[in-house]
Amino acid sequence: MSTIRGRSLLSLSDLTRDDLIEVLDAAESFVEVHRRTVKKVPALRGRVVASLFYEESTRTRLSFETAAKRLSADVLSLAVASSSVKKGESLRDTIATIEALGIDAVVLRHRASGAAEQVARYVPDVRVINAGDGQHQHPTQGLLDAFTVRQVLAERQGARGSETGSALFAGLHVLIVGDIRHSRVARSDIDAYAALGAEIRVVAPPTLLPPGIETWPVQVVDRLDDTLEWADIVSLLRLQHERGTGRFVPSLAEFTATFGLTVERLTRVRPEALIMHPGPINRGVELDAAVADAPAAVITRQVANGVPIRMAVLFLTIAGNREDEP
Amino acid sequence: MRVLIRGGLVVGRQAALADVLVADGRVHEVGPSLSARGASVIDAEGCWVGPAFVDLHTHLREPGNEDAETIESGARAGAVGGYGALVAMPNTDPALDSVAAVRFVLEVGRRAAIDVAAAASITVGRRGQDLTAMAELVEIGVRLFTDDGTAVRDPAVLRRALTYARPLGVRIAEHAEDADLVGDGVMNEGTWSGRLGLTGRPAVAELVTVLRDIELARETGGSLHILHVSTAAALAAIVRARREGVDVTTEVTPHHLTLDESACASYDANFKVNPPLRTAADVAALQRALRDGEIDAVATDHAPHAPETKDQAFDEAPAGVLGLEHAAALTLEALGGLGSDPQRFFDLLSRRPAALAGLRGPRCPQGLGQHGGWVELGDEAHLVVFDPRRQWVVDRATLQSRARNTPYHGREMTGRAVVTMVGGRVVARDGAPA
């Protein structure tokens, strides 16, 4: 029984391995759409997707809206900065207004953890797709990270990702580095990788680990240098110093010195390992500028996979039924 | 006007089946099979008859935030919940930091359904700097001083308050959470906050303030009250200090006795409260201490907020939950239900809080009733008939409070005040004001 079709996507924490594989497989078929001359499919023709971003986000917003358009959905894009939200309208009232326009789904980005859950309660008949809520979850980022890993590893075997199911994740060593505490990407990534069968290690200054990390399906490692060689995947997180998370470490320079992926450290990463980052990159903080451009880095692949993953999520959550296959 | 309360378990110095005859606002007779001649009769069979409840900790929001609650509506909620008196907290706007402000509340309270006493702030404007006119405030009936909402941040100020208040015979009550450790936290720090991506308020923030305050009370010989203790560790520190002779009392709220941090997983701000809902282990420790008599009082921390302010993202909504209308049922639940000791029940909800609020005995302020009695001949008739078997479902739409922010909407409760009487007059009956 699928828990993703026809339902809101608020978090990856309640998705099963089968659900995740279903999204990844659907995304793979949409990658093929992207290679066609005509990049549009009629899967969501006549459906309306509202895009509601309370936080600045260029890439996530663009890729969601592009995904919706490629599926032939109509997109209502609410520019929060210039809307009545600025005049103090509450989230509930804004959602009610948009719902009254007749929408099938809302893509929501909000600075508050739990905002997507809340909106899903306000509008039970609308599919809510969480495009990042505070420090809680960023489900489509977690999905596209897993998709990218499978895509690249499958290619190396000359296979399509969908032919491998979840096999490539079994026992895969995923190392997540940096600000786990404040990262919604980390939470979604960990949910996805754990459900898919990977082994996960996290490494961060203790001040940047979330409370209760001992209950997460991860192993905490104190020093990056002790675990670099272990990793098949090195996933770096953005240090959000613009939001004050820099206070949790003495200085950015010290963070880079102890937890940054420097050129020197890159030499100790296994040659076949992948280096990932959800962006936007603080070059010189989480990683040296040259590392981002190293062959092992699949950061631009992650960006490119944003659209097919979001097409898959929009399609599965809105159309939902199997007879609507593209 | 005579009222006969017939056939209940009268919880006085002993608990015994008896009738209670109330006349002229006082308990006129207690005994078996009293004559009902000339009296209206309240059937109390299966019920506990005891002193009306007294809440040490009610936010009435008036003056300043009448959208959320008024003295009148809060008193009505109290009456329905079985309360005969409550202590209005001083974090209004303006704060109750002057004789004039306290007089306003007491005067409006005189027209309310139940007795309304007032706590005053420790410092002017609750700014944590200059002491309020404590001696003058005691003159007009203040018995508790608190900057509730926050602790007094500067230990020198708290030390001065404990020292100054000592000869006045009043208590300094602290919201024991260290502001710096709390930061911008919105729920208990722990596994749940980490998962939910919400900033935590650590348990140690309560503990360090409790420890600091205890040492200042020990050193000054002052009287300290710790409001709404919420963690096992802070509670243990209080119990230990009391055994060592420090004059420290404490209260616990119904919500900290019956809900844990996992409730926040819904991101419903009706579960957002300060101090936050804690771990299941903390809840168990509080319940154990309640049964063992280590806790002085159940106090509601009834904190109304206008609906539109609670209907926001979890970390943006104000903290606080309603309490008055379901506190007694939840106290019974925490004590172990129907089999629990009715004496303990009335000690926690009436006698001890009445004593701490100065509403019991000779120091009772003028204009306010003497509460928390033994249901004896000559007592002022502030009584509650509590049915420990009555089942009912909390419906936020039918609350007497102006606000709707109960964390128990839809929850089935066992136990309800079926009659509340203040000064011999029935002020609420079966969940509705009389």
Interface residues (C-beta under 8 A of the other chain):
Chain A: S13 S90 L91 R92 H110 A112 S113 G114 A115 E117 Q118 D133 G134 Q135 H136 Q137 R181 R184 R187 P210 P211 G212 I213 T215 W216
Chain B: E189 G190 T191 W192 S193 G194 R195 L196 G197 L198 T199 G200 S266 Y267 E308 D311 Q312 A313 F314 D315 E316
